[in-house]
Amino acid sequence: MKKGIVLLCMVVLISAMFSNALSETQTERVSANYAGIWVDPNYDREELVILPQDVCWEDDLMGEEARENGFMMNMNWSSSATVMWNYHMTGTVGPAGTLQYTNGLAANYTFTGSGELDVDETGILEDNGIGEFMLGADGTLTWKDSYMEDAGKMVFRREKTPVFSAEEAAGDILKPVLMLETGTAGSSLKLAELVRDIYSFCSVNLLWNMDRNAYESALRGAMDSLNESEQVLFREKAAIAAEELERLQKENEELGAVYGDADVDEQMLELREDPSIRLSVKMLTDSIKGL
């Protein structure tokens, strides 16, 4: 009898372990689908951006540590040309597949006609919003929230960023890398300018929100447009650019005086602050290293 009970317990334990493994795999698969730009056509001034926490910095996470299966959610809603409502959250995807949060921070921002922040008309509306996002089988995203009354009425759909052509990739990415000067007195300045140009490109072309296959196809087509010697030279210079781009992904890394000397420091400080741009730069860095 005792052997039978032990065997039964082992079966239950193994089954539970197997069930948990499946749940973790499913969670990872579902998690990968949350990142994106989401809109509801019925709320046309609203945009929801969901990013993985591994590219987020301390302020993006409101001082929290990055977590596995963690995301940052940022929602902007412009009610007029001078008033913007923002809802900022961080959360994780649980075993049930929902993206949950307990720290929603809602704020109202009002600007003057000249674009300056009107401090008297700006303030926090909620700092403890609780809710969740759920990804449906049809690819839509639904929302529950303790603060936002209309949350349950919203149905978000993913809005993809258009993919550039192979010709555009060659002209805007590969050719600037090929033109990078090395071993000259001004080469460090040229590298700073190239890094700025790549960040600027990624601010317009959010690579992480594109169709991945089409994006990779465009890059391969651009690479194929180079002759063999150009491809060798590109890989050499891409390695130099990638090293600097990877350095600047780290929050504790300073720009360095060379960016001021190149007169691109103010642009870079602004571009680096945006996690959606950092994620695009990270993708592009990984891509050019693999071409």
N, C-alpha and C positions, 0 to 999 in steps of 0.2 A: 504493500500500500504506500509506504513512504517513498519508494522508488518512483511509483506512479505520480505522486504529488510533485516530487522534484522534477521529473520529466515535464510535467504539465507547466510548472513554473518557468522552466527553461524555454519551452515553446512560446509561452506568453512574452518572456523577455526578448527573445530573438525577433518575434513578430513586432514588438514595440520598436525595437531598434531599426528594423527594416522599414516600418511605417514612418519613423522619424526621418530616416535617410531620404525617403521619397518626398516627405514634406519639405525638407531643406532644399532638395533639388528643385522642387516646384516653386518654392519661394524665390530662389535665385533666378529662375526663368521669368517669373512674374515681375520681379524687381527690375530686370533689364528693360521691361516695356514701359515703365513709368516715366523715365527720363524723356523730356520732350517739351514742346511748346503746345499749349492746349487752349482752345477757344470754344465759346458757345455762341453760335450765330445769333441767338436771341439776346445776348448781352455783348453787343459788338464792340464796346469800348473796353472790354475786359480781356486780359491775357494772363494765363497761368504758365509759369516756367518751373519745371521740375528738373533738378540736377542731382547727380550722385554726390555724396558728401566728400568723396576722396579728392575732389578738386576745389573744395570749399576751404576758406580761411576762417580764422577765429570770429571775425565780425559777421561773416555769412551764416555761421552756426550759432550766433548770439552767445558766444563764449563757451559753448559746449564742445566736447570731444567728438571727432568723427566716429561714426559707428558702422558696423557691418550691415549691409542692406539699408543704409541710411540715405536720406534724401533731404535736400533743401527745397522748399516750395515758396515761390514768390509770386504774388498776384498783384497786378496793377489794374486800376480801373479809373479812367479819366472821365469825370462827370462834366468837365468843361475844359476850355483851353488853359485855364489857370488853376484848376483844382484836380488833384489826384489822390485817390484812396489806395493804400497799400496794405497787404496782408502778408506777413512773413512767418513761415513755420519751418520746423525741422522735425523729422520723424523717421520711423523705420517700417519696413514691410514685415508683418508678422506671419505666422503659420497659416492664417486664414487668407493671406494674400492681399489684405487691405493695408494701405499706407496710413499709419496712425500718428497723431501728434497731440500734444497737451500744452503747447507753449505758443499758440498763435498770437502774434503781435500786430494789431491793426492800428494804422495811423492815417491821419488826414493831412495832406500837404497842400498849402495854398501859395501861389506865386503871384508876384506883382506883374504888371504889364510888361516890364522890362526883363522878366525872367528870374528875378531875385526872390528868395524864399521869404514869405510873410510870416515871421515868427509868431505874431499874435494870433494868427488864424490857423496855425499848425499845431497839432498835438496828438497824443496817443488816445485811441478810442477803446482799446481792449488789449490786455497783456497776458491773458490766460485762456485763449481760445482752445477748445478741445474738439477734435473731429477726426475724420478719416476720408480718404479717397479710395474708391473701388474701381478697378479695371474690369469692364464687362467683356463677355465673350465676343461681342461685336466691335471691340476696340474702343468703345467710348468710356469716358471717365465720369463717375457720379460722385457726389460730395455730400457729406453730413458735417454740420458745424454748430457749435453751441452759441456762437455770436452772430453769424451771418444768416439772416432770416430766409433769404432766397436760395441758400445753398442747395436745398433739396430739389429745387426746380431746375437746377442747372445740369446740362449734359454736355460735357466737353468732348471735343474731337481734336485729334492731333493735326497740327498745321505744319507741314514739312517745309523746310527751306529749299528753294530751287537749287538744283545742282548746276555748277558752271560747266562749260564745255571743255574738251581737251585743249582747244586752242587758247581759251582763257587761262587754263591751268598752266600752260606753257609760258604764256606771256606774263602772268601775274605771280607765279610761284617759281618755276624752274629757271627762267631767264634772269630774274634778279639774283638768285643764288649763284648762277654761273658767272655773273658780273662782279661778284664779291671780290674785293682786292685782298690779297694776302702778302705778308712780308714787306709792306711799305709803311712809311711813316704815318699815313692816314688810314691804315687798314682797320684800326680799332674803331674809328669814327664811322667808317663804311659798314662795319658789322652792326654798330648801334642803329644806324639808319635802316639796315636790312631788317633787323629785329622789329623796329617800329613799323616798317611796311608790312611785315607778316602779321603783326598784331592788328593793324588797321584792316588788312584783308580779312582776317578772321572775325573782326567786329561786324563786317558786312555779310560775310559768308559763314554762317554758324554750321560748321561741318558736322558736328555731333547730331544735328537735327535734320540732316539730309538722308536720302536713301543711300544706304551704305554701299550697295553694289554699284549704283550709278556713280557715286563719288570715287570709288576705287577704279572704275573703268575710265573715268576722265583723267585721273592721274597716270594710269598706265598708258593711255593714248598720248598724253603729253610727253611722257618719257620716250615713247616709241618715235616721237617726232625729232628727237635728237640723234645725231650720228654717234658712232661708237666712242670716238674720242671725247665728244661733248658729255656723254653719259659717264665716262670715267672721271672727267673733271667735275661734273655735278656732284658725284658721290663724295669726292674729296672735300669740296666746299660745303656740302650739306652736313657733313660730320662736324665742321667747325660751327656752323649756324645752330645745329641741333644741341651742341654742348651748352651754348649760351641760352638757348630757349629753355632747356631743361633746368638750368640754374635758376632762371627767373620764375619757374613754377613754384619754387619754395618761398613760403611767406617770409621767412627770416632773412632772405637775401636782399641786399640793397641794390639799387640800379647801378651805382658806381658813377664817378665823376665824368666818365667818357660820354654818358648820355646827355649830361649838361653841356659838355663841349660840343656835342653834335646838335645841340638845341632841339632835342627830342624828349627831354626828361619830363616835361609837363604832360605831353601826350601819353608817354609810357605809364606815368603814374595813374592817369585816368583809365587807360586801357587795361592795365594789370588788375585794377580793382574789381573788374567784372568777371565773375566766375564762369559765365557762359562763354566769354572770349577765351579765358584760360583753358577751358575744356577743348575748344576748337583748336587752339594753339598746340595743346598736348596731342590731339589727334593728328594734326598736320606734321608735327615733329616726328611722331612714330611712323607716319607714312613715308616721309622723305628719307628717313633712315632705312626704310625697307625697299626703296625703289632701286 
